[in-house]
Amino acid sequence: MRVEKQVGQVSSANLTEEILDYLRINQKSFEKQCSEIEKQIKELVENIETEDEVEPIQSRKPQKRN
């Protein structure tokens, strides 16, 4: 019985480590995606600011969408 309990604890520890590794990988992937989204948002904001310099928002005509 004691050996079975130790084997179960080792298996559980290995599984826990595998899960933690998986979560670390997911966290890195998530952080990379967040960084990419942040870059895209900055680009969009810069584009909006540039458009506002050329044609302020109040004077724009609504654009028709297809």
C-alpha positions as CSV (number, residue, x, y, z in Angstrom):
1,M,0.0,0.0,0.0
2,R,2.8,2.4,0.9
3,V,4.6,1.8,-2.5
4,E,1.3,2.4,-4.4
5,K,0.8,5.7,-2.5
6,Q,4.4,6.8,-3.4
7,V,3.9,5.9,-7.0
8,G,0.6,7.8,-7.1
9,Q,2.4,10.9,-5.6
10,V,5.1,10.7,-8.2
11,S,2.6,10.4,-11.0
12,S,0.6,13.3,-9.5
13,A,3.8,15.4,-9.2
14,N,4.8,14.6,-12.8
15,L,1.3,15.5,-14.0
16,T,1.4,18.7,-12.0
17,E,4.7,19.6,-13.6
18,E,3.4,18.9,-17.1
19,I,0.3,21.1,-16.4
20,L,2.6,23.9,-15.1
21,D,4.8,23.6,-18.2
22,Y,1.7,23.8,-20.4
23,L,0.4,26.8,-18.5
24,R,3.8,28.6,-18.9
25,I,3.8,28.0,-22.6
26,N,0.2,29.3,-22.8
27,Q,1.2,32.4,-20.8
28,K,4.1,33.1,-23.1
29,S,1.9,32.8,-26.1
30,F,-0.7,35.0,-24.5
31,E,1.9,37.7,-23.6
32,K,3.2,37.6,-27.2
33,Q,-0.3,38.0,-28.5
34,C,-1.0,40.9,-26.1
35,S,2.2,42.6,-27.3
36,E,1.2,42.2,-30.9
37,I,-2.3,43.7,-30.2
38,E,-0.7,46.6,-28.3
39,K,1.5,47.4,-31.3
40,Q,-1.5,47.2,-33.6
41,I,-3.5,49.6,-31.3
42,K,-0.6,52.1,-31.3
43,E,-0.5,52.0,-35.1
44,L,-4.2,52.6,-35.3
45,V,-4.0,55.5,-32.9
46,E,-1.2,57.0,-34.8
47,N,-3.2,56.6,-38.1
48,I,-6.2,58.2,-36.5
49,E,-4.1,61.1,-35.2
50,T,-2.6,61.6,-38.6
51,E,-6.1,61.6,-40.3
52,D,-7.3,64.1,-37.8
53,E,-4.5,66.4,-38.7
54,V,-5.4,66.2,-42.4
55,E,-9.2,66.3,-41.8
56,P,-10.7,66.9,-38.4
57,I,-13.3,64.4,-37.3
58,Q,-16.1,67.0,-37.1
59,S,-15.7,68.0,-40.8
60,R,-15.7,64.4,-42.1
61,K,-18.6,63.1,-44.1
62,P,-19.9,59.6,-43.1
63,Q,-18.5,56.9,-45.3
64,K,-20.9,54.5,-46.9
65,R,-20.2,50.8,-46.1
66,N,-21.0,48.0,-48.5
